[in-house]
Amino acid sequence: VQGKKVFDPRTSTTAYSTNPALCIRDYLTDTKYGFGASSDEIDDTSFITASNICDETVALNAGGTETKYTLNGTFESNSTPKQTLENLLTSMAGIVTYTNGNFKIKAGKYIAPTVTLDENDIRGAIGLQTNRSKRDNFNAVKGLFVSPNNNYISADYPAFTSTTFQTEDGGDQAFLDLDLAYTTSATMAQRLAKIALFRNRQKISMTMLCSLKAFQLDIGDVV
């Protein structure tokens, strides 16, 4: 079964696609089940960038390749748009923000910074948090994905663990349960689990008051 046809701002065509960024763009503009956003509220530059990232080819350790991120699945119409959007985003380790009247999206990939902030841009005290509560920490990720080998019924994907992080945590293994309802590849599920784990291990957070130069930055930017 193929799902709803979606608009691709890269080609200005509407067709079936498993590209997560395109499916999420369609959901944001859908007036029946989605957010009902107008096309003027969609930052297509960010969606084009995310779509291209999702379409990238990844080499697999076992040989062969696969698309970096795809979205395959359904949702119930009685779920809230916010919850559905959050679930859709798990397929690409992505985030969606609404700033300055526009929906913007970022896919799970490192983007080299284009803006540098230094001491000349600081306008106040710097706040630094070097650790987080142990309750919010984990060193391994497991969960369910939609298995083609199990008649597309949810099954466990291979857990992603880190002995390095486990040693840092005193040897105790702590799992995050990350269910991926729109992922049908075990290797893709592991890739998403790894991203979730490494994001969690970035424990240092900083807050500071900056000059207007910081207005160039969006949520999720690397600086």
N, C-alpha and C positions, 0 to 999 in steps of 0.2 A: 504494500500500500504506500503510495506517495502522498505526502501532505500538501498543504496549501502552497500555491505558487507565491513567490516573494519577489519584491523589487530589488534589483541590483544597481546601486548608483554608479558602479564602475562602467556598466554597459548600457544603462537606462533600459534594461529589459526585465520582464517579469517571467519567471520560470521556477520549476521545482529546484530546490537546493537543500543540501545538508550543511551548508555553511552556517555556523552558530551566529555570527554577527548579522548576517542577512535575515535569519529567522527572528532574532531578537528585535531588529529594526522593524520588521513586519508586525511583531507583537506590540511594540510601542505605539504603532500607528493604527492598530486594529480598533475599530469603534464598537465592536460587538463583545469581544472577550478581553481585549487588551486595555491599554492606557488611553487610547483615543487621541494621541498626539497628532498635531498637524505636521505636514512636511517641513514647515518653517521652524518647527521645534527640534528637528533632527539635525545634528551636526554631521553631515555626510562625510566630511574630511576624516573624522575619527572612525566612522564606520567603514570607510574604504580601507584605511590603514589596518583595522582589526580584521576585515575580511581577507585581506592579502596574507596576514599572519596565519589565519586559520587554514588557508589553502596551501601553506608551505608543506614541503615533503620532508619527512623525518626518516632517517635510516634506523632500522631495527637491529638490535644485537643478534637476533637469531637469523638475520638475513632479510633482504627485501626492504620495502619502504611502506609508509602509510601517510595519509594526510595528517597534519599536526592536530587539528581539532575538527570534529563533526558533531552534529546534533541529530539524534534519532529518537523519537518518542512522542508521547501524547500527554495531554494534561486534562484534568476534569474541569468543566466549566464552572463548578461551584467553588473552586479554589480562588483565593484573593489574587488580584493582579500582582501585588508585591511578592507574594510567596511563589507564584508561577515564574516571575522574572528571576528571582533568586535561584530557583531550580534550573532554569534555562542557562544561567550564567555559569553553573558548575561545569558545563560541557566545554568551556574554553578558559577556565580559571580567570574569568573576566570580572570587570566592575562597570556599572553604569552610573553616571552622575547626571544631575540636572543643575546646571549653573548658567547664569545669565540668560535664562529662557531657552536653553538648549539641552537636549539629551546627548551625552557623549559616552563613548564606550572605549574600553581598553581590554586587549586580549592578554593572555598570560605569556608575555615575552619581555625580556629586558630591552629597553630602548635607551640608547646612549644619551646622556644629558646634553642639552643645548644652552642651558642657563647656568651661570655660576654665581653663587652668593658668597661674599667674603665679609670681613669685619667692617668694611665701609658701608655695607647694606644693613647692618644691625642697628635697631633703634631702641633697644631695651634689654632687660636681663634675659639670659638664656636659661630655660628650664630643661633638665636632663633626667630621664628615668632610664637606669641601666639594666633593670630586670623586671620581670613580671611575676605574678603569683604562681606558685607551683601548681595550683589548681588549673590554671589556664595553659600549662605547658604540656607538651607531648613529644615523644621521640620516635613514633611509628604511626603509620596510617593504614587502616583497613576499611573495607566497606563492600557495598554491593554495586554491580553494574548489570546491564541487560545483556545476557549471554546468548550469542547466536548458537552456541553449541548446546544450549539448554532450552531450545524452542523459544528463545527470547523471553525467558523467565529470569527474574533476578537471581544472581549467583555471586559468590565471593570472588573478587579479583585478587591476584597475588598481593599480599600486604607489602608495603614499602617500609623498610626499617633502616635505622642508622645506628651502628654500634658506637660511632663517635659521639652522637648525641646521647645515647643511652649511658655511656661512660660519664659524660658531663653531668648527667642527672643521678649519679651515684649508683648506676647499675640496674636501676628499676626500669622496666619497660612500661611505657604509658602510651596507649593507643588513642588516636582520634578516629571516630567512626565517620567516614565520609562516603555517603551514598551518592552514586552518579546515575541518576535515572535516565539520562539522555546519552549515555556513552555505551557503545556496543563493542568496543575493542578492549581487551584486557591490557594490552600494552599502553593504549591511550589512557586507560584508567590509572595505571601505575604512574604515568607521566604527570597526570593531574594530582595524584597523591603526593608525589615528590615535590611539586610546586607548593602544595598546601603545607607540607612539613617545613620546607626551607623558609617560607614566609613567616611561619610561626617562630622560627629560631632567630629571626632578626629582632632581638629583644630591645635594643636601644631606641628610645624615642626622645625627640627634642622639640621644644616649642620656643619660638622666638618672634619678636616683633621686628618686621623688616620694612625697608623702604618700598616705594611704589614699584620698584623693579620686580618684586615678587608677584605682582599682578599678572605677569606673563605665565605663571605656573597654574596648572590644573591639578585637581585631585588625582593622585596616582602617578604624577610625573616624577622622573628621576632628576635630581638637581645636584 
